[in-house]
Amino acid sequence: MRNYTEVLKQVDDSSRVYLTRNGHGEYGILTMAEIDELDRCRAAYTLLSKLKKAEERADKDGWISADELEKELGVAD
């Protein structure tokens, strides 16, 4: 890419720049703020997915008491 600086001037939160290979979209250039936001969204999605699976398992297999949880986590007295 010969006009690297000019391309980066076009990138902002409302205007992404796409790079193509053989006429097909291959890459997208994002701002660091957008990448940080994507990382936060991915982390939140992962957490919610795990919580949903845990809730489904608890509904199926039964919930444990707070004492059992502490014992399982190794924090029981």
N, C-alpha and C positions, 0 to 999 in steps of 0.2 A: 504494500500500500504506500503510495508515494505522497499522498495528501493527508497523512495521519492527523496532523494538527487541525486541519480544516474539518475533517470528519468528526473529531472529538468536540469541536465547537457546536456541532449540531445536536449533541446528546444532552438531554435534560429529562426531568421526571415525566414530561408530557410528550416527549419526542424521542423514541428509541431509534437507533441506527441498526439496520440489518446488513450483514455481509452475506453475499451470495457466492456460490460455487457452481459454475456451469448454469447460471440462471435460476438456481433454486436456493432458497433461504438456508443458510448453514449455521450462522452465528448471530447473536444479538448483543449489542453493546449496551450495558446498563450503567447507571451511576452507582457509586458506592452506597449511597443512601438506599437505592432500590435493592441492591444486593443484601444489605443489612435487613431490610424489611422482609425480603423473601426468606432469609434465614430465620427471622422471628416467626413468620407464618409457618414455615416447615416445622419448627420446634413445637409450636402450639398444636399443629395438626398431629404430630407424632404423639404428644402427650395425650391429647383428646382420644386418639385411636386406642392407645394403651389403656386409658381409663375406661373406655367403652368395653373393650375386651374383658377387663377385670370385672366390670359390673355384670356383664353377661355371664361370666364364669361364676360369680358369686350368686347370681340369681339361680343358676343351674345347680351348683354344688353346695350352696348355702354360705351364709356369711359367718365370719368368726368374731369372737368377742374381742374387746380391747385387750384383755389379759392374754388371749391367745396370740394376738398380733404382736404385742410386746415380746412375748416369748419367741415367736418366729423371727423377729428382728434382732433378738439378743439384747434387748434393753430392759428385760424384766429384772426385778430385784431378786 
